[in-house]
Amino acid sequence: MPGALADVFQQRAQSAIHAAEASIVLSSEPIWAALLAAPVLGEGLTARVGGGGALIFAGAALAASGSSPGDEAAAFLDAAFGDVQV
């Protein structure tokens, strides 16, 4: 029952904010889980676990920013080749 109630609260909160903001908040879950696992369960935070959580969070932040490496490449090609027809 607590899990179902948490899902209801999560879905209501997600509907109240923008998708990009919800993505950032939800992607921070591994960070909170790791921080709480140490004092509650006595688990240690390894570099592998910390790195994985950081990659997940960084990927969500990049996706939420609206930019991508492809945008920069497209702008470069457009500037370099302009109206070249193939």
C-alpha positions as CSV (number, residue, x, y, z in Angstrom):
1,M,0.0,0.0,0.0
2,P,2.7,2.6,0.8
3,G,4.2,2.0,-2.7
4,A,0.9,2.6,-4.4
5,L,0.3,5.7,-2.4
6,A,3.8,7.0,-3.3
7,D,3.0,6.4,-7.0
8,V,-0.1,8.5,-6.7
9,F,1.7,11.4,-5.1
10,Q,4.5,11.1,-7.7
11,Q,2.1,11.2,-10.6
12,R,0.2,14.2,-9.2
13,A,3.4,16.1,-8.6
14,Q,4.7,15.3,-12.1
15,S,1.5,16.7,-13.6
16,A,2.0,20.0,-11.7
17,I,5.5,20.8,-13.2
18,H,7.1,20.8,-16.6
19,A,8.5,17.5,-17.9
20,A,12.1,18.7,-17.9
21,E,11.8,19.6,-14.2
22,A,10.2,16.3,-13.4
23,S,13.0,14.5,-15.2
24,I,15.6,16.2,-13.1
25,V,13.9,15.5,-9.9
26,L,13.2,11.9,-10.7
27,S,16.7,11.3,-12.0
28,S,18.1,12.4,-8.6
29,E,16.6,9.3,-7.0
30,P,19.8,7.3,-7.2
31,I,21.6,10.1,-5.3
32,W,19.1,10.1,-2.5
33,A,19.0,6.3,-2.4
34,A,22.8,6.2,-2.0
35,L,22.9,8.9,0.6
36,L,20.2,7.2,2.7
37,A,21.6,3.7,2.2
38,A,24.8,4.6,4.2
39,P,23.2,5.7,7.5
40,V,20.0,3.5,7.3
41,L,21.5,0.2,5.9
42,G,25.1,0.7,6.7
43,E,26.1,0.4,3.0
44,G,29.2,2.2,1.7
45,L,29.2,4.4,-1.4
46,T,31.6,3.0,-3.9
47,A,33.1,5.0,-6.8
48,R,31.1,2.7,-9.2
49,V,27.8,3.5,-7.6
50,G,28.5,7.2,-7.3
51,G,29.7,7.4,-10.9
52,G,26.6,5.6,-12.1
53,G,24.3,7.9,-10.2
54,A,26.2,10.9,-11.5
55,L,25.9,9.7,-15.1
56,I,22.2,9.2,-14.8
57,F,21.7,12.6,-13.3
58,A,24.0,14.3,-15.9
59,G,22.1,12.5,-18.8
60,A,18.8,13.8,-17.5
61,A,20.2,17.3,-17.0
62,L,21.5,17.3,-20.6
63,A,18.2,16.0,-21.9
64,A,16.3,18.6,-19.9
65,S,18.5,21.5,-21.1
66,G,17.1,21.1,-24.6
67,S,20.5,21.1,-26.3
68,S,22.4,18.2,-27.7
69,P,25.8,17.7,-29.4
70,G,23.8,17.2,-32.6
71,D,22.6,20.8,-32.4
72,E,26.1,22.1,-32.4
73,A,27.2,19.8,-35.2
74,A,24.2,20.9,-37.3
75,A,25.0,24.5,-36.8
76,F,28.6,23.9,-37.8
77,L,27.7,22.1,-41.0
78,D,25.1,24.8,-41.9
79,A,27.7,27.5,-41.4
80,A,30.4,25.6,-43.3
81,F,28.4,24.5,-46.2
82,G,25.4,26.8,-46.3
83,D,23.2,26.2,-49.3
84,V,25.1,23.4,-50.9
85,Q,22.7,21.0,-52.7
86,V,23.7,17.3,-52.9
